Amino acid sequence: EYVNVELPFGSFTSEWDAGSGSEIAACQDDSHDEGSSNCPDDKTKADPRPIMVYAKGKTGTYDLRIKTITAYDCDPNYKALDGDSNEDDTPDVITLEDFSLPRTINKWQTMDDPVMGGKSHSTFSIERGVGALFEGQCEIVPKLGTPGFITASTGKSGRFAKGIPAAFPDISTCDRILIETKSWTDYGGYYLSFGTDRAEGMRHGR
């Protein structure tokens, strides 16, 4: 059965290892430079593109099924970044993606580590009316001797973008991301990242 996995924004950080996916400094850490933060701010949450799901840092077969991705515990009584009042205009839950719809909200694509000489492989398919299936095998990158990566993403820009850019709603009033998901495999290398705000080349991830 599908379960709800809650990811509070306070559990995300922009300081995590690009190879292993491991956290370097937590969002609540004071180790960052004065005047900066590795926590997601309202500006990042107002435009969370791109959203990326990873299998990385651990070798093995993975099988992740996703039905919905939503922002949760949103405040209907807030003032937007421009100062305008938005009382009662924001629902408690804001949908970022619903793979159970006849058509997905955004276009998704995959990218694997063969772009850097790795041997990992993946597929990302959508069973209309049911959900998305992200599956494959994470392998060792021969040149590095470490596990590679696989990503499923939407909202990218630049040379890796395909199709129409994703359009996400403002989730700056929300407290957490909730993913309705399930998996048939015991794989411990799943991560989620969002936004373009980054520390040393990294997006906010968990």
Rosetta blueprint (number, residue, H / E / L):
1 E L
2 Y L
3 V E
4 N E
5 V E
6 E E
7 L E
8 P E
9 F H
10 G H
11 S H
12 F L
13 T E
14 S L
15 E L
16 W E
17 D L
18 A L
19 G L
20 S L
21 G L
22 S L
23 E E
24 I L
25 A L
26 A L
27 C L
28 Q L
29 D L
30 D L
31 S L
32 H L
33 D L
34 E L
35 G L
36 S L
37 S L
38 N L
39 C L
40 P L
41 D L
42 D H
43 K H
44 T H
45 K H
46 A H
47 D L
48 P L
49 R L
50 P L
51 I E
52 M E
53 V E
54 Y E
55 A E
56 K E
57 G L
58 K L
59 T L
60 G E
61 T E
62 Y E
63 D E
64 L E
65 R E
66 I E
67 K E
68 T E
69 I E
70 T E
71 A E
72 Y E
73 D L
74 C L
75 D L
76 P L
77 N L
78 Y L
79 K E
80 A L
81 L L
82 D L
83 G L
84 D L
85 S E
86 N L
87 E L
88 D L
89 D L
90 T L
91 P L
92 D L
93 V L
94 I E
95 T E
96 L E
97 E E
98 D E
99 F L
100 S L
101 L L
102 P L
103 R L
104 T L
105 I L
106 N L
107 K L
108 W L
109 Q E
110 T E
111 M E
112 D E
113 D H
114 P H
115 V H
116 M H
117 G L
118 G L
119 K L
120 S L
121 H E
122 S E
123 T E
124 F E
125 S E
126 I E
127 E E
128 R L
129 G L
130 V L
131 G E
132 A E
133 L E
134 F E
135 E E
136 G E
137 Q E
138 C E
139 E L
140 I E
141 V E
142 P L
143 K L
144 L L
145 G L
146 T E
147 P E
148 G L
149 F E
150 I E
151 T E
152 A E
153 S E
154 T E
155 G L
156 K L
157 S L
158 G H
159 R H
160 F H
161 A L
162 K L
163 G L
164 I L
165 P L
166 A L
167 A L
168 F L
169 P L
170 D L
171 I L
172 S L
173 T L
174 C L
175 D L
176 R E
177 I E
178 L E
179 I E
180 E E
181 T E
182 K E
183 S E
184 W L
185 T L
186 D L
187 Y L
188 G L
189 G L
190 Y E
191 Y E
192 L E
193 S E
194 F E
195 G E
196 T E
197 D E
198 R E
199 A E
200 E L
201 G L
202 M E
203 R E
204 H E
205 G E
206 R L
